[in-house]
Amino acid sequence: MLNDNVFARVSDFEAMEAELTGIRQYLHANPELSFEEAETARFVADKLEGWGYEVTRNVGGHGVVARLSAGEGQKGIAIRADMDALPIAEETGVTYASQSLGKMHACGHDGHTTVLLGAAEYLARTRRFNGTVTLIFQPAEEAGKFSGAQAMIADGLFERFPFDAIFGLHNHPGVPEGDILLRAGPMMASSDTVNITIKGLGGHASRPHLTVDPIVVACNLVVTLQTIVSRNIDPTQTAVVTVGTIHAGSAVNVIPEFAKLAISVRSFDPKIRNLLQERIVKLTQSVVDGYGATAEIDYERGYPVVVNSETETAFARTVAEELIGSDRVSTCHLIPGSEDFAYFLEHKPGSFLRLGNGTNSAILHSSKYDFADGSLTTGAALWARLVERYLGE
């Protein structure tokens, strides 16, 4: 039978709770946007160096990678936390609210960073593992494209700091503080953006027969695009095609030359993702051609699907159930949001978990959102125990 006393427990972090809360609230008060995380990175790197980690700064921008080895083991595990904030004006009213106007930690990356720092301190102090742990503090997760994960990979993350598997987490509003959610296979959606410019022939509103009205074309295209999910996608699959913006015209008595649409496209399967692109492009060209107009289509691929490996997710579930009990560990539903952790999972097996942020928590990216300090010790203990168990053989 597994001896629970040799692995990290939540109670082991109770003495650190005040320290972790202080770190989290300091980070919350001092948010930095994507690609601007210089002071956050310095704060993190200084602490890690003080605990004895081999620290490499400025990986893929402001990324920090810290490594620690113990014993003779050859296995390696990586844990990732993101550090950037969002361009949102905070309205929480807390005493540690953002000191930077128009910037706030509205997605909980301050908490993600703190959780991993808590585990880092514990692992450096106890060193009850056999192998190498790599801690990745990533910038620019919120960038949307050319993100911090991509930048760190391009800067040689996997070649310079080898490991066998990678794990990460995100807080989850609506779930009790400290509860853990997991899902093997696809978990979070890919996110693509399509910008379409329809070029017609402008003219006077009273003489539409002498024009090619791009507004009429755009309106018909919006309706046609909605048939893709209902008529081209397997009903057992999930996909979203949302026309978020339409811009055309500037005067009531003028038929404009152009109409512009912006579309958000999300899916959970690479094949479905490819099919969505194919159908959007073909339908756009068909509708536009039918009206005698032309179109420029800018189809931009964003973050890929987060696909958790079966083995690593099962392992993480076992560790989570050991830590807090099976009644507080559940299967996560599909999440239509996106995460650049997906890029890491394209290179290494691993799993992305969710950590409960409270049933009354404001939603992510809200001006009233705040990370739940009550989940810090559970998150830190989870990472510490995961490392000890993975490198315990």
Disulfide bonds with the S-S distance in Angstrom:
none
